[in-house]
Amino acid sequence: MSDQTAAPRASLLSRFLRLRRGPWENLATILIGLGVVMLMQPFSATAYAYSFITILAGTAMFAIVSHFPE
């Protein structure tokens, strides 16, 4: 691997490792809210069926993201 291709990869990795709590917590909160809306809506049985998984995914994401640096 040449030095020209190593630099962009290192930059991409460093950008990925700089995860910040704020935007990810917002996304997790939106996911939890979406799951609650799916749970309470009377129109689609499929949305109701996936509501628990959506809430669970948002809650797990929030628990993980809360350990990210600010």
PyMOL Python script that loads the backbone (N, CA, C, O; Angstrom):
from pymol import cmd

cmd.read_pdbstr("""\
ATOM      1  N   MET A   1       0.863  -1.185   0.000  1.00  0.00           N
ATOM      2  CA  MET A   1       0.000   0.000   0.000  1.00  0.00           C
ATOM      3  C   MET A   1       0.899   1.236   0.000  1.00  0.00           C
ATOM      4  O   MET A   1       1.822   1.320   0.810  1.00  0.00           O
ATOM      5  N   SER A   2       0.654   2.164  -0.865  1.00  0.00           N
ATOM      6  CA  SER A   2       1.478   3.364  -0.945  1.00  0.00           C
ATOM      7  C   SER A   2       1.048   4.383   0.104  1.00  0.00           C
ATOM      8  O   SER A   2      -0.005   4.256   0.730  1.00  0.00           O
ATOM      9  N   ASP A   3       1.883   5.383   0.275  1.00  0.00           N
ATOM     10  CA  ASP A   3       1.582   6.431   1.257  1.00  0.00           C
ATOM     11  C   ASP A   3       0.379   7.269   0.844  1.00  0.00           C
ATOM     12  O   ASP A   3      -0.298   7.844   1.696  1.00  0.00           O
ATOM     13  N   GLN A   4       0.109   7.342  -0.449  1.00  0.00           N
ATOM     14  CA  GLN A   4      -1.017   8.148  -0.929  1.00  0.00           C
ATOM     15  C   GLN A   4      -2.348   7.534  -0.536  1.00  0.00           C
ATOM     16  O   GLN A   4      -3.300   8.262  -0.256  1.00  0.00           O
ATOM     17  N   THR A   5      -2.438   6.217  -0.510  1.00  0.00           N
ATOM     18  CA  THR A   5      -3.707   5.586  -0.127  1.00  0.00           C
ATOM     19  C   THR A   5      -3.822   5.406   1.376  1.00  0.00           C
ATOM     20  O   THR A   5      -4.930   5.254   1.891  1.00  0.00           O
ATOM     21  N   ALA A   6      -2.705   5.419   2.090  1.00  0.00           N
ATOM     22  CA  ALA A   6      -2.748   5.242   3.546  1.00  0.00           C
ATOM     23  C   ALA A   6      -3.291   6.489   4.231  1.00  0.00           C
ATOM     24  O   ALA A   6      -3.992   6.380   5.237  1.00  0.00           O
ATOM     25  N   ALA A   7      -2.986   7.655   3.713  1.00  0.00           N
ATOM     26  CA  ALA A   7      -3.434   8.891   4.345  1.00  0.00           C
ATOM     27  C   ALA A   7      -4.956   9.044   4.341  1.00  0.00           C
ATOM     28  O   ALA A   7      -5.517   9.377   5.384  1.00  0.00           O
ATOM     29  N   PRO A   8      -5.654   8.818   3.221  1.00  0.00           N
ATOM     30  CA  PRO A   8      -7.116   8.940   3.267  1.00  0.00           C
ATOM     31  C   PRO A   8      -7.761   7.913   4.197  1.00  0.00           C
ATOM     32  O   PRO A   8      -8.757   8.217   4.853  1.00  0.00           O
ATOM     33  N   ARG A   9      -7.203   6.697   4.260  1.00  0.00           N
ATOM     34  CA  ARG A   9      -7.765   5.697   5.159  1.00  0.00           C
ATOM     35  C   ARG A   9      -7.596   6.097   6.612  1.00  0.00           C
ATOM     36  O   ARG A   9      -8.516   5.920   7.411  1.00  0.00           O
ATOM     37  N   ALA A  10      -6.433   6.636   6.970  1.00  0.00           N
ATOM     38  CA  ALA A  10      -6.197   7.084   8.336  1.00  0.00           C
ATOM     39  C   ALA A  10      -7.139   8.231   8.675  1.00  0.00           C
ATOM     40  O   ALA A  10      -7.653   8.305   9.792  1.00  0.00           O
ATOM     41  N   SER A  11      -7.365   9.117   7.724  1.00  0.00           N
ATOM     42  CA  SER A  11      -8.280  10.235   7.943  1.00  0.00           C
ATOM     43  C   SER A  11      -9.707   9.742   8.156  1.00  0.00           C
ATOM     44  O   SER A  11     -10.416  10.238   9.032  1.00  0.00           O
ATOM     45  N   LEU A  12     -10.124   8.771   7.358  1.00  0.00           N
ATOM     46  CA  LEU A  12     -11.466   8.212   7.491  1.00  0.00           C
ATOM     47  C   LEU A  12     -11.623   7.512   8.833  1.00  0.00           C
ATOM     48  O   LEU A  12     -12.652   7.659   9.493  1.00  0.00           O
ATOM     49  N   LEU A  13     -10.624   6.763   9.239  1.00  0.00           N
ATOM     50  CA  LEU A  13     -10.674   6.065  10.520  1.00  0.00           C
ATOM     51  C   LEU A  13     -10.712   7.054  11.678  1.00  0.00           C
ATOM     52  O   LEU A  13     -11.469   6.862  12.629  1.00  0.00           O
ATOM     53  N   SER A  14      -9.914   8.097  11.610  1.00  0.00           N
ATOM     54  CA  SER A  14      -9.911   9.073  12.699  1.00  0.00           C
ATOM     55  C   SER A  14     -11.241   9.820  12.773  1.00  0.00           C
ATOM     56  O   SER A  14     -11.699  10.167  13.862  1.00  0.00           O
ATOM     57  N   ARG A  15     -11.861  10.068  11.622  1.00  0.00           N
ATOM     58  CA  ARG A  15     -13.184  10.699  11.627  1.00  0.00           C
ATOM     59  C   ARG A  15     -14.223   9.779  12.229  1.00  0.00           C
ATOM     60  O   ARG A  15     -15.105  10.227  12.961  1.00  0.00           O
ATOM     61  N   PHE A  16     -14.127   8.487  11.925  1.00  0.00           N
ATOM     62  CA  PHE A  16     -15.080   7.517  12.460  1.00  0.00           C
ATOM     63  C   PHE A  16     -14.915   7.363  13.971  1.00  0.00           C
ATOM     64  O   PHE A  16     -15.901   7.195  14.689  1.00  0.00           O
ATOM     65  N   LEU A  17     -13.689   7.418  14.449  1.00  0.00           N
ATOM     66  CA  LEU A  17     -13.450   7.228  15.870  1.00  0.00           C
ATOM     67  C   LEU A  17     -13.829   8.447  16.707  1.00  0.00           C
ATOM     68  O   LEU A  17     -13.927   8.346  17.930  1.00  0.00           O
ATOM     69  N   ARG A  18     -14.041   9.577  16.077  1.00  0.00           N
ATOM     70  CA  ARG A  18     -14.447  10.782  16.799  1.00  0.00           C
ATOM     71  C   ARG A  18     -15.960  10.869  16.915  1.00  0.00           C
ATOM     72  O   ARG A  18     -16.564  11.881  16.558  1.00  0.00           O
ATOM     73  N   LEU A  19     -16.557   9.821  17.410  1.00  0.00           N
ATOM     74  CA  LEU A  19     -18.005   9.815  17.583  1.00  0.00           C
ATOM     75  C   LEU A  19     -18.372  10.725  18.746  1.00  0.00           C
ATOM     76  O   LEU A  19     -17.739  10.690  19.801  1.00  0.00           O
ATOM     77  N   ARG A  20     -19.370  11.515  18.547  1.00  0.00           N
ATOM     78  CA  ARG A  20     -19.810  12.425  19.584  1.00  0.00           C
ATOM     79  C   ARG A  20     -21.187  12.019  20.081  1.00  0.00           C
ATOM     80  O   ARG A  20     -21.992  11.465  19.332  1.00  0.00           O
ATOM     81  N   ARG A  21     -21.445  12.295  21.329  1.00  0.00           N
ATOM     82  CA  ARG A  21     -22.673  11.842  21.977  1.00  0.00           C
ATOM     83  C   ARG A  21     -23.919  12.545  21.452  1.00  0.00           C
ATOM     84  O   ARG A  21     -24.929  11.880  21.222  1.00  0.00           O
ATOM     85  N   GLY A  22     -23.891  13.833  21.256  1.00  0.00           N
ATOM     86  CA  GLY A  22     -25.083  14.626  20.944  1.00  0.00           C
ATOM     87  C   GLY A  22     -25.919  14.130  19.780  1.00  0.00           C
ATOM     88  O   GLY A  22     -27.087  13.796  19.977  1.00  0.00           O
ATOM     89  N   PRO A  23     -25.367  14.069  18.574  1.00  0.00           N
ATOM     90  CA  PRO A  23     -26.180  13.643  17.425  1.00  0.00           C
ATOM     91  C   PRO A  23     -26.674  12.207  17.545  1.00  0.00           C
ATOM     92  O   PRO A  23     -27.794  11.904  17.132  1.00  0.00           O
ATOM     93  N   TRP A  24     -25.858  11.324  18.103  1.00  0.00           N
ATOM     94  CA  TRP A  24     -26.255   9.923  18.238  1.00  0.00           C
ATOM     95  C   TRP A  24     -27.344   9.748  19.285  1.00  0.00           C
ATOM     96  O   TRP A  24     -28.233   8.913  19.120  1.00  0.00           O
ATOM     97  N   GLU A  25     -27.283  10.540  20.377  1.00  0.00           N
ATOM     98  CA  GLU A  25     -28.365  10.482  21.365  1.00  0.00           C
ATOM     99  C   GLU A  25     -29.675  10.979  20.757  1.00  0.00           C
ATOM    100  O   GLU A  25     -30.741  10.424  21.025  1.00  0.00           O
ATOM    101  N   ASN A  26     -29.589  12.020  19.944  1.00  0.00           N
ATOM    102  CA  ASN A  26     -30.791  12.515  19.273  1.00  0.00           C
ATOM    103  C   ASN A  26     -31.384  11.454  18.361  1.00  0.00           C
ATOM    104  O   ASN A  26     -32.602  11.274  18.329  1.00  0.00           O
ATOM    105  N   LEU A  27     -30.540  10.752  17.623  1.00  0.00           N
ATOM    106  CA  LEU A  27     -31.017   9.698  16.736  1.00  0.00           C
ATOM    107  C   LEU A  27     -31.662   8.561  17.533  1.00  0.00           C
ATOM    108  O   LEU A  27     -32.703   8.037  17.136  1.00  0.00           O
ATOM    109  N   ALA A  28     -31.052   8.182  18.644  1.00  0.00           N
ATOM    110  CA  ALA A  28     -31.622   7.124  19.484  1.00  0.00           C
ATOM    111  C   ALA A  28     -32.965   7.552  20.063  1.00  0.00           C
ATOM    112  O   ALA A  28     -33.892   6.745  20.138  1.00  0.00           O
ATOM    113  N   THR A  29     -33.077   8.803  20.470  1.00  0.00           N
ATOM    114  CA  THR A  29     -34.336   9.309  21.018  1.00  0.00           C
ATOM    115  C   THR A  29     -35.422   9.322  19.951  1.00  0.00           C
ATOM    116  O   THR A  29     -36.569   8.975  20.230  1.00  0.00           O
ATOM    117  N   ILE A  30     -35.069   9.718  18.738  1.00  0.00           N
ATOM    118  CA  ILE A  30     -36.032   9.702  17.630  1.00  0.00           C
ATOM    119  C   ILE A  30     -36.477   8.275  17.342  1.00  0.00           C
ATOM    120  O   ILE A  30     -37.653   8.037  17.063  1.00  0.00           O
ATOM    121  N   LEU A  31     -35.559   7.333  17.405  1.00  0.00           N
ATOM    122  CA  LEU A  31     -35.892   5.926  17.168  1.00  0.00           C
ATOM    123  C   LEU A  31     -36.852   5.402  18.235  1.00  0.00           C
ATOM    124  O   LEU A  31     -37.791   4.672  17.917  1.00  0.00           O
ATOM    125  N   ILE A  32     -36.628   5.763  19.476  1.00  0.00           N
ATOM    126  CA  ILE A  32     -37.542   5.359  20.553  1.00  0.00           C
ATOM    127  C   ILE A  32     -38.917   5.989  20.338  1.00  0.00           C
ATOM    128  O   ILE A  32     -39.938   5.317  20.479  1.00  0.00           O
ATOM    129  N   GLY A  33     -38.943   7.269  20.000  1.00  0.00           N
ATOM    130  CA  GLY A  33     -40.213   7.949  19.731  1.00  0.00           C
ATOM    131  C   GLY A  33     -40.959   7.342  18.563  1.00  0.00           C
ATOM    132  O   GLY A  33     -42.182   7.207  18.605  1.00  0.00           O
ATOM    133  N   LEU A  34     -40.234   6.977  17.524  1.00  0.00           N
ATOM    134  CA  LEU A  34     -40.851   6.326  16.368  1.00  0.00           C
ATOM    135  C   LEU A  34     -41.469   4.992  16.776  1.00  0.00           C
ATOM    136  O   LEU A  34     -42.558   4.646  16.318  1.00  0.00           O
ATOM    137  N   GLY A  35     -40.782   4.247  17.631  1.00  0.00           N
ATOM    138  CA  GLY A  35     -41.321   2.983  18.113  1.00  0.00           C
ATOM    139  C   GLY A  35     -42.588   3.161  18.921  1.00  0.00           C
ATOM    140  O   GLY A  35     -43.516   2.360  18.812  1.00  0.00           O
ATOM    141  N   VAL A  36     -42.635   4.209  19.733  1.00  0.00           N
ATOM    142  CA  VAL A  36     -43.844   4.478  20.523  1.00  0.00           C
ATOM    143  C   VAL A  36     -45.007   4.858  19.606  1.00  0.00           C
ATOM    144  O   VAL A  36     -46.136   4.415  19.814  1.00  0.00           O
ATOM    145  N   VAL A  37     -44.728   5.673  18.599  1.00  0.00           N
ATOM    146  CA  VAL A  37     -45.781   6.034  17.637  1.00  0.00           C
ATOM    147  C   VAL A  37     -46.268   4.788  16.905  1.00  0.00           C
ATOM    148  O   VAL A  37     -47.469   4.621  16.695  1.00  0.00           O
ATOM    149  N   MET A  38     -45.349   3.918  16.518  1.00  0.00           N
ATOM    150  CA  MET A  38     -45.734   2.674  15.850  1.00  0.00           C
ATOM    151  C   MET A  38     -46.585   1.800  16.769  1.00  0.00           C
ATOM    152  O   MET A  38     -47.485   1.099  16.305  1.00  0.00           O
ATOM    153  N   LEU A  39     -46.306   1.841  18.056  1.00  0.00           N
ATOM    154  CA  LEU A  39     -47.049   1.043  19.020  1.00  0.00           C
ATOM    155  C   LEU A  39     -48.477   1.554  19.192  1.00  0.00           C
ATOM    156  O   LEU A  39     -49.396   0.762  19.405  1.00  0.00           O
ATOM    157  N   MET A  40     -48.670   2.869  19.100  1.00  0.00           N
ATOM    158  CA  MET A  40     -49.972   3.459  19.408  1.00  0.00           C
ATOM    159  C   MET A  40     -50.857   3.694  18.189  1.00  0.00           C
ATOM    160  O   MET A  40     -52.025   4.051  18.343  1.00  0.00           O
ATOM    161  N   GLN A  41     -50.335   3.505  16.996  1.00  0.00           N
ATOM    162  CA  GLN A  41     -51.133   3.783  15.799  1.00  0.00           C
ATOM    163  C   GLN A  41     -52.119   2.639  15.537  1.00  0.00           C
ATOM    164  O   GLN A  41     -51.795   1.478  15.786  1.00  0.00           O
ATOM    165  N   PRO A  42     -53.312   2.956  15.039  1.00  0.00           N
ATOM    166  CA  PRO A  42     -54.320   1.919  14.810  1.00  0.00           C
ATOM    167  C   PRO A  42     -54.414   1.427  13.358  1.00  0.00           C
ATOM    168  O   PRO A  42     -55.355   0.705  13.029  1.00  0.00           O
ATOM    169  N   PHE A  43     -53.470   1.795  12.482  1.00  0.00           N
ATOM    170  CA  PHE A  43     -53.634   1.564  11.053  1.00  0.00           C
ATOM    171  C   PHE A  43     -52.937   0.320  10.527  1.00  0.00           C
ATOM    172  O   PHE A  43     -53.463  -0.343   9.633  1.00  0.00           O
ATOM    173  N   SER A  44     -51.773  -0.011  11.058  1.00  0.00           N
ATOM    174  CA  SER A  44     -50.963  -1.069  10.466  1.00  0.00           C
ATOM    175  C   SER A  44     -50.541  -2.089  11.514  1.00  0.00           C
ATOM    176  O   SER A  44     -49.893  -1.749  12.504  1.00  0.00           O
ATOM    177  N   ALA A  45     -50.913  -3.332  11.287  1.00  0.00           N
ATOM    178  CA  ALA A  45     -50.504  -4.398  12.200  1.00  0.00           C
ATOM    179  C   ALA A  45     -49.010  -4.683  12.067  1.00  0.00           C
ATOM    180  O   ALA A  45     -48.371  -5.106  13.031  1.00  0.00           O
ATOM    181  N   THR A  46     -48.458  -4.455  10.890  1.00  0.00           N
ATOM    182  CA  THR A  46     -47.023  -4.669  10.688  1.00  0.00           C
ATOM    183  C   THR A  46     -46.215  -3.656  11.492  1.00  0.00           C
ATOM    184  O   THR A  46     -45.227  -4.020  12.130  1.00  0.00           O
ATOM    185  N   ALA A  47     -46.621  -2.401  11.469  1.00  0.00           N
ATOM    186  CA  ALA A  47     -45.934  -1.381  12.259  1.00  0.00           C
ATOM    187  C   ALA A  47     -46.038  -1.703  13.746  1.00  0.00           C
ATOM    188  O   ALA A  47     -45.076  -1.526  14.493  1.00  0.00           O
ATOM    189  N   TYR A  48     -47.191  -2.169  14.165  1.00  0.00           N
ATOM    190  CA  TYR A  48     -47.370  -2.569  15.568  1.00  0.00           C
ATOM    191  C   TYR A  48     -46.445  -3.731  15.922  1.00  0.00           C
ATOM    192  O   TYR A  48     -45.871  -3.761  17.011  1.00  0.00           O
ATOM    193  N   ALA A  49     -46.301  -4.675  15.015  1.00  0.00           N
ATOM    194  CA  ALA A  49     -45.461  -5.843  15.273  1.00  0.00           C
ATOM    195  C   ALA A  49     -43.987  -5.458  15.415  1.00  0.00           C
ATOM    196  O   ALA A  49     -43.270  -6.057  16.216  1.00  0.00           O
ATOM    197  N   TYR A  50     -43.529  -4.474  14.654  1.00  0.00           N
ATOM    198  CA  TYR A  50     -42.132  -4.057  14.719  1.00  0.00           C
ATOM    199  C   TYR A  50     -41.878  -2.963  15.749  1.00  0.00           C
ATOM    200  O   TYR A  50     -40.734  -2.539  15.915  1.00  0.00           O
ATOM    201  N   SER A  51     -42.895  -2.501  16.436  1.00  0.00           N
ATOM    202  CA  SER A  51     -42.718  -1.391  17.378  1.00  0.00           C
ATOM    203  C   SER A  51     -41.826  -1.777  18.548  1.00  0.00           C
ATOM    204  O   SER A  51     -40.981  -0.982  18.960  1.00  0.00           O
ATOM    205  N   PHE A  52     -41.992  -2.980  19.093  1.00  0.00           N
ATOM    206  CA  PHE A  52     -41.170  -3.374  20.241  1.00  0.00           C
ATOM    207  C   PHE A  52     -39.701  -3.477  19.849  1.00  0.00           C
ATOM    208  O   PHE A  52     -38.826  -3.062  20.608  1.00  0.00           O
ATOM    209  N   ILE A  53     -39.427  -4.027  18.671  1.00  0.00           N
ATOM    210  CA  ILE A  53     -38.042  -4.142  18.208  1.00  0.00           C
ATOM    211  C   ILE A  53     -37.434  -2.756  18.003  1.00  0.00           C
ATOM    212  O   ILE A  53     -36.262  -2.536  18.308  1.00  0.00           O
ATOM    213  N   THR A  54     -38.232  -1.830  17.488  1.00  0.00           N
ATOM    214  CA  THR A  54     -37.755  -0.473  17.265  1.00  0.00           C
ATOM    215  C   THR A  54     -37.441   0.220  18.580  1.00  0.00           C
ATOM    216  O   THR A  54     -36.403   0.870  18.704  1.00  0.00           O
ATOM    217  N   ILE A  55     -38.325   0.090  19.565  1.00  0.00           N
ATOM    218  CA  ILE A  55     -38.081   0.684  20.875  1.00  0.00           C
ATOM    219  C   ILE A  55     -36.858   0.047  21.523  1.00  0.00           C
ATOM    220  O   ILE A  55     -36.031   0.747  22.108  1.00  0.00           O
ATOM    221  N   LEU A  56     -36.737  -1.261  21.424  1.00  0.00           N
ATOM    222  CA  LEU A  56     -35.600  -1.963  22.009  1.00  0.00           C
ATOM    223  C   LEU A  56     -34.284  -1.543  21.349  1.00  0.00           C
ATOM    224  O   LEU A  56     -33.283  -1.349  22.039  1.00  0.00           O
ATOM    225  N   ALA A  57     -34.278  -1.404  20.041  1.00  0.00           N
ATOM    226  CA  ALA A  57     -33.071  -0.964  19.335  1.00  0.00           C
ATOM    227  C   ALA A  57     -32.690   0.458  19.737  1.00  0.00           C
ATOM    228  O   ALA A  57     -31.513   0.753  19.942  1.00  0.00           O
ATOM    229  N   GLY A  58     -33.682   1.336  19.850  1.00  0.00           N
ATOM    230  CA  GLY A  58     -33.401   2.714  20.274  1.00  0.00           C
ATOM    231  C   GLY A  58     -32.885   2.778  21.694  1.00  0.00           C
ATOM    232  O   GLY A  58     -31.994   3.573  21.993  1.00  0.00           O
ATOM    233  N   THR A  59     -33.430   1.954  22.577  1.00  0.00           N
ATOM    234  CA  THR A  59     -32.980   1.933  23.968  1.00  0.00           C
ATOM    235  C   THR A  59     -31.561   1.390  24.075  1.00  0.00           C
ATOM    236  O   THR A  59     -30.740   1.941  24.809  1.00  0.00           O
ATOM    237  N   ALA A  60     -31.269   0.325  23.358  1.00  0.00           N
ATOM    238  CA  ALA A  60     -29.910  -0.229  23.362  1.00  0.00           C
ATOM    239  C   ALA A  60     -28.920   0.771  22.773  1.00  0.00           C
ATOM    240  O   ALA A  60     -27.813   0.941  23.283  1.00  0.00           O
ATOM    241  N   MET A  61     -29.332   1.425  21.698  1.00  0.00           N
ATOM    242  CA  MET A  61     -28.471   2.435  21.081  1.00  0.00           C
ATOM    243  C   MET A  61     -28.211   3.582  22.048  1.00  0.00           C
ATOM    244  O   MET A  61     -27.086   4.074  22.138  1.00  0.00           O
ATOM    245  N   PHE A  62     -29.238   4.011  22.769  1.00  0.00           N
ATOM    246  CA  PHE A  62     -29.073   5.106  23.726  1.00  0.00           C
ATOM    247  C   PHE A  62     -28.122   4.696  24.844  1.00  0.00           C
ATOM    248  O   PHE A  62     -27.293   5.497  25.277  1.00  0.00           O
ATOM    249  N   ALA A  63     -28.234   3.456  25.314  1.00  0.00           N
ATOM    250  CA  ALA A  63     -27.355   2.984  26.389  1.00  0.00           C
ATOM    251  C   ALA A  63     -25.899   2.940  25.927  1.00  0.00           C
ATOM    252  O   ALA A  63     -24.996   3.269  26.697  1.00  0.00           O
ATOM    253  N   ILE A  64     -25.667   2.543  24.696  1.00  0.00           N
ATOM    254  CA  ILE A  64     -24.303   2.480  24.177  1.00  0.00           C
ATOM    255  C   ILE A  64     -23.755   3.887  23.913  1.00  0.00           C
ATOM    256  O   ILE A  64     -22.617   4.201  24.264  1.00  0.00           O
ATOM    257  N   VAL A  65     -24.579   4.715  23.297  1.00  0.00           N
ATOM    258  CA  VAL A  65     -24.149   6.061  22.901  1.00  0.00           C
ATOM    259  C   VAL A  65     -23.909   6.951  24.114  1.00  0.00           C
ATOM    260  O   VAL A  65     -23.117   7.890  24.041  1.00  0.00           O
ATOM    261  N   SER A  66     -24.567   6.676  25.208  1.00  0.00           N
ATOM    262  CA  SER A  66     -24.384   7.510  26.396  1.00  0.00           C
ATOM    263  C   SER A  66     -22.967   7.395  26.959  1.00  0.00           C
ATOM    264  O   SER A  66     -22.580   8.185  27.820  1.00  0.00           O
ATOM    265  N   HIS A  67     -22.194   6.423  26.483  1.00  0.00           N
ATOM    266  CA  HIS A  67     -20.814   6.277  26.918  1.00  0.00           C
ATOM    267  C   HIS A  67     -19.816   6.965  25.968  1.00  0.00           C
ATOM    268  O   HIS A  67     -18.614   6.975  26.234  1.00  0.00           O
ATOM    269  N   PHE A  68     -20.307   7.530  24.878  1.00  0.00           N
ATOM    270  CA  PHE A  68     -19.448   8.242  23.937  1.00  0.00           C
ATOM    271  C   PHE A  68     -18.973   9.546  24.579  1.00  0.00           C
ATOM    272  O   PHE A  68     -19.641  10.072  25.470  1.00  0.00           O
ATOM    273  N   PRO A  69     -17.837  10.068  24.141  1.00  0.00           N
ATOM    274  CA  PRO A  69     -17.389  11.358  24.671  1.00  0.00           C
ATOM    275  C   PRO A  69     -18.270  12.509  24.177  1.00  0.00           C
ATOM    276  O   PRO A  69     -18.900  12.424  23.123  1.00  0.00           O
ATOM    277  N   GLU A  70     -18.297  13.570  24.954  1.00  0.00           N
ATOM    278  CA  GLU A  70     -19.088  14.739  24.550  1.00  0.00           C
ATOM    279  C   GLU A  70     -18.339  15.513  23.565  1.00  0.00           C
ATOM    280  O   GLU A  70     -18.823  16.541  23.090  1.00  0.00           O
TER     281      GLU A  70
END
""", "prot")
cmd.dss("prot")
cmd.show_as("cartoon", "prot")
cmd.util.cbc("prot")
cmd.orient("prot")
